[in-house]
Amino acid sequence: MSSTIKSNGQVKEVFTRYQVFMIAILAILQFTIILDFMVLSPLGVMLMPMLHITAAQFSHVVSAYAFSAGISGVLAAGFADKFDRKKLLLFFYFGFIGGTICCGLATNYHLLLAARIVTGIFGGVISSVSFAIIADLFKMETRGRVMGFVQMAFAASQVLGLPIGLILANHFDWHAPFWLIAGFGIALGVAIVMYMKPITEHLKIKSDRNPFQHLKKTISNSPYISAFLATSLLATGGYMLMPFGSNFAIYNLGMTNDQLPWLYGITGVFTIIFGPLVGSLSDKIGKYKMFLIGTIISLSMCLFYTNLGFTAFPLIIMINVILFIGISSRMISASALMTAVPEQQDRGAFMSINSSIQQISGGVASFVAGMIVYQQPSGHMDHYPVLGYVVAGSMIGAAILMFAVNKYVNEKKAKASAMQSTAPLAQRV
């Protein structure tokens, strides 16, 4: 566990060297997973004409990952708390790398679609295992900071991954970014095998439930259901806007292909800077308050951005920076808050189901986005503002549901504190 120090009269948690190592490993792990998903968006400009696919078909490629990830997450939920988390993580991560290699080998729409399904089957479970590990290794009071660093992977994928991926795609072809991810992932997998310790504390809690009973009990838990519903709306925004983000930027806002890496890179740098700050702030002022602040920022910028026409590049950058800071504020605070919802013996199952719901909801959102948006022969994306209104509505709904989640977590914490204070002295020592 972490240690504590006093600074200016305040107690501050200090991470151990191993905890710092695990934060770095989980952040880099998330980097590869997020990059694998995010790289499809800017590659859409190349993929659609090269593979002769429509906007609707491209949304199917994006949503295929989400649907397969969601289904595999549900199927894995009952077993998630039955194994060492390290072994579970490695199994799904090496499967994810295999799927990414298949993407690098795909030569037509149907092969790419199949490869995305394989990648989703394995990749969709990894984040849930990672969040369960965070809940196992870190106290609730520090999880905002931990999530702030881990969620930096989202920004790092923009700063490093997307620009490098786009450069490789422009100089070689669209397969190159997937080979980059696969090679980097293999190196990371070896590091996990060699240096990560087994995580088996949850196995000490005896349970006579079989995997299917465990799954059923987790799904039917009322407080968990509120969290699952909130997650379903949290996923809507990114999956609706991102698949067609590069097309909208080029054909509606007037950007060029050469400007895309700069847009993602600059936006990512600012998100990296603000990520840890947002995480620390969420620990200080409260996860839900930070979530509301992020929601207000994201909602206002989303409505403004999706209604733009041809716009000066510096202004596009500024809007994107503010938008992504808002989005990261929501995701960091929400992720930290969600880790406090399940009991220890349910963490793996809860996180797996939660991740599945996120993926399936995202798949539905991507599919619906493909039905709403229409790309004219000139390339112009019609009805994009409609997506902005739908996303704004989902943000409001998520804020309402997260209020219920936050209330449950506070009540759970107060109950645990009361039980601790009334316990016999021998039990508290």
Salt bridges, closest charged atoms under 4 A:
GLU13 OE2 - LYS139 NZ 3.40
ASP36 OD2 - ARG116 NH2 2.92
ASP81 OD1 - ARG85 NH1 3.40
ASP81 OD2 - HIS214 NE2 2.91
ASP136 OD2 - ARG85 NE 2.47
ASP136 OD1 - ARG347 NH1 2.78
GLU141 OE2 - LYS413 NZ 3.85
ASP173 OD2 - HIS175 ND1 3.07
GLU201 OE1 - LYS204 NZ 3.23
ASP283 OD1 - LYS287 NZ 2.72
GLU343 OE2 - LYS412 NZ 3.71
ASP346 OD1 - ARG209 NH2 3.63
ASP346 OD1 - HIS214 ND1 3.92
ASP382 OD1 - HIS380 ND1 2.94
